[in-house]
Amino acid sequence: MRNILCLFALPAIALAAPVAAQDVVFVPGTGVAADTRADDFDEPDAEADSDDAAPSRDEGIDAVADRMSDPVVQDSIAYTVERMADAVLAMPVGGIAEAIETARPGTVRRTVRRDTTVGDLAGRDGDYIAEDLGDRSREMVGMMGGLARAAATMAPAIAQMGRELEESYRTAKRDAPRR
């Protein structure tokens, strides 16, 4: 059961990643991203080229955190994961088992009918796998939103620590005795 859950963990993460980028279009030749919700995203905005107009990294992380905390986004991802799981569970594996047995006799230890599916091999747990994965993906996206929010909160302090460390290193290098 855990192996099957692991098979779906990576696609769930991959599904969560583009959530924040759905409303972004990269405007060719400008090096900036435009919000697709804006009516005039086809034309580059003159203000977008200046550093003052660009959102800070923390604001971007906050936007991602907000999207991931949105129950509608979580439900959408959960629905997609459930449909993917249903599709995988409905995949026939009898032909694959037959091919494996033909190529290497004695490998398949039990008789697998030609119309056997992944869900059939999962047994009774197969009836609940898709729903369970959907529920867990919903929880995972919510946790990822919390993690993104925590990262946005910590980012300024970490950046300050980095600047202080860099200054300490430069001072130590400057004050080091020459040989």
N, C-alpha and C positions, 0 to 999 in steps of 0.2 A: 504494500500500500504506500509506504514512504517513497519507494522508487518512482511510482507513478506520480506522486505529488511533486517530486523533484523534476520530473519531465516537464511539468507545467509551470514551475517557478520562473524559469528564464523567459519563456514567452510572456508571462505576466509582467515581468519587469520591463521587457521590451515594449509592451503595450503601454505601460505607464509613462515611459520616457517621452513619447511624442505628444502627450497630453498638453504640455505647456507650449509646444511649438505649433499647435493647430492654427492659431490665429496670426502667425507670422509668415510674411513673404519677404524674401530677400530681393531687393531692388537691384537689378543688374547694373554694374558699373559704378555703384555708389559706395559699396562697402557697408551699407547700413540695412537694417531690417525695418520693414514697415508693418504696422498693425493692419490686418485685413479687415478689422471692424471699421477702420476709417474709410470714409467715402472716396478719398482721393489717394489711395495707396499706389496707384499706377505712376504718379509723378513724384520724384524725390522731393522731400521737404528740405528747404534751404537751412532751416534751423537744425535739422537732424545731423547735418555735417559738423556742427560745432560741438565741442566737448560739453558745453553747458547744457545742451538739450538732451544729451544721452542719459538714460536712466542709470543710476548706480547699480552695481552688481547686487547689492543687498535688496534693492527694489525688485530686481528680476527674480531673486530667490523667493521673496515674499509673494510675488505673483504666482510662482510655481506652487508654493505652499498653499496659497488660497485655492488654486485650482484643484489640488490634490485633496484638500479638505472638503471640497464641494461634494455633497452626497450624490448629485446628478452625475458628476464625472466618475465617482466611485461605482455607481450602479452601471454606468455604461461600460466600464472596464470589466466589471464582474459579469455582465451579460455576455460580453465578447469572450471572456475566458470560459464561461459555461458552454457557449456554442462551439468553441474550439475543442473543448474536452468531449462534448457529444460527438463531434466529427471524428476525433481520434478513436473513441470507444466504438464507433460504428465501422471502423476500418477492418476489412477482412484480412485475416492473417493465415488462413488455411493454405493458400497458395505459397506463401513464404515458407511456412513450415515444411510443406512438401518439397520445395526447392532445396531447402537446407538438408533435409533427409536424403534427397537424391544425391546431392553433392558430397555429403559426408554421412553415410549410413550409421545409425545408432546415436546420432546427436539429439534427435527429438525423442524424448523418453515416453511421451504419451501420444495416443492417437488424436490427431487434430483433423476434424472434418474440414472440407474445402470451404464451407460457408461460416466457419468460426470467426468471430470478431474479437477485437481487443477487449471489449466489454464482457464477452463470454469468458475470456481467460481471467478477467478480474473477479469473476464470481459475484457473490452477493454485494460486495463493496462497489461493484460497477454501477449499481443503481444510484449511488449517492456521491460518486466521485465528482461529477460535474458541478453539482450544487455546492459541495464542500469547497471545491476550488474557487468557485465564484465568491463564496463567503470569505474565504481566506484572502483572495485578491482584494476584496473591498477593505478588509482590515489592513492589508499590506500598504495599499495606497494611502490610507489615512495615516498610518505610521510614517510613511515616507514624507507626507506633508508636514508632520510634526518635526521630523528630522531636518527637513529643509528650513523650517521656521527657526529651529535651534541653531542651525548653521548660519543663518542670516543674522541672528542675534550675536553670535560669537565672532563673526567675521571682522568687525572693527577692532575688537580687542586682539585678535590674532594678528591682524595687519600691523597694529601698533607694536606688538611684541616683536614682529619681524623687523620693523624699522629700528627698534631699540637694539636688537641683536646685531643688525648690520652696522649701526653706529658704534657699538662696543667693539666689534671686529675691526673696524677701520681705526678706531682709537688704539687698540692693542697692536695693530700692525704698524701704525705710525710711531708708537712709543717703544717698539721692540728694539733691543740693542742690535746694532749692525755688526756683522762679523767680517 
